[in-house]
Amino acid sequence: MPNNQETKLLDILLETGKLDETQYSFLVEEQKRTSKSFEELLLERKLVDEDFLTKVKGTILGVPYVDLMGKEIKIEVLNLLPREVAETNQAIAFDRTGDDVSIGMVNPRDMRAAQAIDFLSRTRKFKPHYYVISSSSYVSALKKYKELGKEVAQALEVAKEKYEVPAEETEQKMDGRLEDVIKGAPVSRIVSVIIRHAVEAGASDIHVEPYGDESRVRYRVDGVLRTSLSLPKYILPSIVSRIKVLANLKLDETRIPQDGRIRDTVGDKIIDFRVSTLPLTGNEKVVMRILDTTKGVPKLHQLGFRPRYVRLIEEQLRQPHGMFLITGPTGAGKSTTLFTILDMRNEEGVNICTLEDPVEYQIRGVNQSQIRPEVGFTFATGLRALLRQDPNVIMVGEIRDSETAELAIHAALTGHLIFSTLHTNNALGVIPRLVDMQMEPFLLSATMNIAVAQRLCRKICERCKAATEIPPEVEQQVRSEIQAIPDEYFEEVGLFKEAPLTLYKGRGCLRCQDTGYAGRVAVAEILVFDDQLRYLVTKGFPVEAVRKVLQEKHMIDIRQDAILKALEGLTTIEEVMRVTAD
């Protein structure tokens, strides 16, 4: 239903002669049919000029109008709103006088956007004054943010003569340029820009690697690796050397892999980078894992766990001892969930000790240790030491081998609550995996409290989300999965099991860089070890018998949880199939 402001917009256009009665009636009916706003329909049908429409909107809202098309905006003013904030809230900082900053917004009545900018203004000590701008005006101004390619291109122009090496030049001559590489401003600038753009894009990893006759930079965003920049091949050794310098690695060692760390401030964030180099044929590759040390630990519901799952986990956190395992493939978000759960147990009177590789989140009140296998400080040796630290709760980053598994079970048997992660495809795979590590079933039966299996689906971008057509074969498959999901799961999220099927996808926009996705959401399954399941553990954990028990308890698996999230409009059915494929 259109709101009063939208109806008033149409009335003003009718009064000023911009619309006739026929067009007015058509727009009202079209709005009912499509649920689009009058503004969208007016622009789609080209019934009104966008600038005039924006002026009318400003009059209705009581917000002054400004046209940013062709307007010169100083870069220091533009950067008062980081690009990420500008894209998320469709807002541009375009002028400043003293502490007063003029902010153009496509939708000034977006209270969430205004609150975000007000919060930022207090941090950066300026007073915002709002103006309404058109979408075209916003897009034009947004282009003034320096793009990754353009920034690097400027540095490359300077670097070309200095670092380009003719094919006939010997390795000895190149070695003579090492000091230039270390101190060279162009290469330092390129590395700095690559890092900054990765952090601003919300990337989890940076890949710098050769690619045929050139080299490339790829960012992993929302779990998907995408090429963000192509570079001349000659600059790659210089970039790799610069990263090695920052990570305190050996510059002249290119025959073996090296690992290091960098800590840098990007904007207002303190970022740790885990650096890994890999020798390739005639070259080297670098991967940098990005760890934001200023990022707080999220809550379970923020990660995507449904309320009944949160209740089950909270019940298990009250157990005085036993094992709490989180399982899934690499990159499934296990560590984040583990720290979220650990933070829930963090309270006065509880001694929590951790063994991590690396320390990703720093939690006040938790004793966190970084393992260092190169000096013999492994998960196993660390766990032995922690048992002498009078712990109530122990978190082991990962159970990688039989020795660590045995020590974890021993600790759980002697009155400690143990948290850890394991690599299995689902929650049912936890027991067979530990048995493969030579753990006795009767010990597992006595110690296992809960297993949580999870993966991450990309979330649909809220700004460009829309219902999508469903191919018949997909509808048939989804309907089949839905029938196996208990009714109460639909009731919890306000859906009806027999209702017409509606699925969603993102059309692509500036905010999501035309991918249709922004962020990720956890999909999970939970296995709580009650007396029935403990008995089945001692009998070899037969899968069919376990599934029957879970069905009786109305538990769902990862695929079913993901399908529910697709029906809720959180993710796409394509993501569901990709992430939950066996």
Residue, then its C-alpha position, 0 to 999 in steps of 0.5 A: m500500500p502506498n503511504n500518505q507521502e507517496t499519494k501526496l506526490l501523485d496529487i502534486l504531479l496531477e495539480t501541476g499538470k505533469l500527470d493527467e487523470t488517465q495516467y494517475s489512475f493507471l499508476v494507482e492500479e499498477q502500484k497495486r499489481t506490482s507493489k512498486s513505489f509510485e516513484e519507481l513507476l513514474l521513472e520506469r514509464k518516463l512520465v516525469d523528469e527525475d530532477f523535478l520528481t526529486k524536487v517535489k519529493g523534497t518539498i513534501l519531506g521539507v528537505p532542500y533539494v540539491d543537484l550534484m551532477g557535475k559538482e566538484i566535491k573535495i576528496e577530503v569532504l567526500n571521505l567523511l562518509p566512507r564509500e561503504v557507508a555511502e553505498t549502504n545508505q545512498a548518501i554523499a557528503f558534498d560540502r563542508t563549512g567548519d563543523d557543518v557538513s552537507i549530506g545528500m540523501v536519495n531517501p532522507r526519510d530512511m531513519r536507519a540511514a540517518q541514524a548511521i550517519d548521525f552516529l558517524s558524525r559524532t565519531r568524526k566530529f561534524k554536524p550533518h545537514y541533510y539534502v535530497i538528491s536524485s538517484s542519478s545525482y547520487v550515482s554520479a557523485l559516487k563515482k568520485y570515490k577513487e576506484l581500485g583500478k584507477e588508484v593502482a593505475q596512477a601508481l603503476e605509471v610511476a612504477k613502470e620505468k622503475y621496476e619493469v625488467p627487460a626479458e634479457e636482464t639477469e637475476q643478479k641485476m634484479d636483485g640489485r633493485l631489492e632496496d628500491v622495492i622495499k623503499g619504493a613509494p609506487v609499490s608501497r602505494i599499490v600494496s596499501v591501496i590493495i589492502r584498503h580496498a579489500v577491507e572496505a569491500g568486506a573481503s576475508d582473503i586477498h590473493v596476489e598471483p601470476y595469471g598467464d602473461e599478467s598478474r591479478v588480485r582477487y578478493r574473497v567476499d561472502g565466500v566467493l573469490r572474484t578478480s578485482l584487479s589485473l596488473p602487469k606481470y613485471i610488478l608482481p615480484s615487487i608487490v610480493s617483496r613489499i608484502k614480505v617486508l611488511a610481514n617480516l619474511k625472508l626476501d631472498e627465500t623463494r624456494i619454500p613457503q613462508d608464513g607471517r603477520i602484518r598489523d595495520t590500521v585501515g580507516d578506524k579499524i585495526i586489522d591483522f593479516r595472516v600472510s602465506t607465500l607459496p613458490l610457483t613455477g618461476n614466481e610466487k603467490v601471496v594470500m593474506r587472511i584479513l582479521d578485523t581485531t576491532k570487530g565485536v563478537p556477534k550474537l547467535h541470532q545475528l549469525g542466522f541461528r533460529p530461536r529454537y537452536v539458540r535455546l538448545i545451545e543455551e541449555q547445553l552451555r549450562q552443562p558443567h562438563g562434556m564436549f561441545l563440537i562445531t563442525g563443517p568444511t573450511g570457511a563455514g563460519k565455525s570459528t565465529t560461531l565458536f567465539t559467539i558461544l564462548d562469549m555467552r559462557n564468559e562470566e565472573g567465576v568461570n575460568i575460560c582458556t583457549l588455544e587458537d590458530p590464530v587468535e581471531y577475536q579478542i574477548r575480555g576475561v578470556n585467557q587466549s593462547q596462540i599455538r606455535p607448532e614451529v616451537g613445539f606449542t601445538f594444540a596437544t601440548g597446549l591442552r596438557a598445559l591448560l589442564r594445570q591452569d584450573p580451567n572451567v572451560i577450555m576451547v581448542g581451535e580444532i581437533r586435528d589428530s588423535e592425540t588432541a582428541e584423546l586429551a579433549i575427551h580426557a579433559a571432558l571426563t575430568g569435569h571440564l567443558i570442552f569447546s572445539t571444531l571438527h571437519t565433517n560434512n554434517a553433525l551425524g559425521v562427528i562420531p564416525r570421525l572421532v572413531d576414525m581417530q581411534m576414540e572408544p565409543f563408550l568414551l564418546s557416549a560419556t562425553m558428547n553433549i552437542a554437535v552443531a554442523q553449519r555452513l554459510c549461504r550468501k544473503i540476498c541484498e536487501r536493497c535490490k531483493a525481488a521475487t523471482e520466477i521458479p522453474p517447474e523442476v526447482e519447484q518440484q524439488v523444493r516442494s518435496e523437501i518442504q513436506a519433510i519439514p515439521d509444521e512448527y518451523f513454518e509457524e515460527v517464521g510466519l509462513f504457511k506450508e501449503a501456501p504458494l511458493t515464493l522465492y527471491k533473488g537480488r537484481g544487482c545494484l551498487r551496494c552489492q556490486d551487481t552480485g545480488y548478494a550482501g553478507r552471509v547467513a548461517v544454515a545449521e543442524i543440531l545433534v543433542f546427545d540425550d540417553q537415546l543417542r548416547y545408547l546408539v553411540t555405544k552400538g556403532f551409531p547406525v545412521e538410519a536409527v539416528r535419523k529416525v530418532l531425530q525425526e521423532k524429535h522434529m529436528i531438521d537438517i542443514r538442507q531443510d534449514a537452508i530451504l526455510k531461509a530461502l522461503e524467508g527471503l534471506t537467501t536464494i535457492e541457488e545458494v541453498m543447492r550450492v552450499t548444501a550439495d553432498 
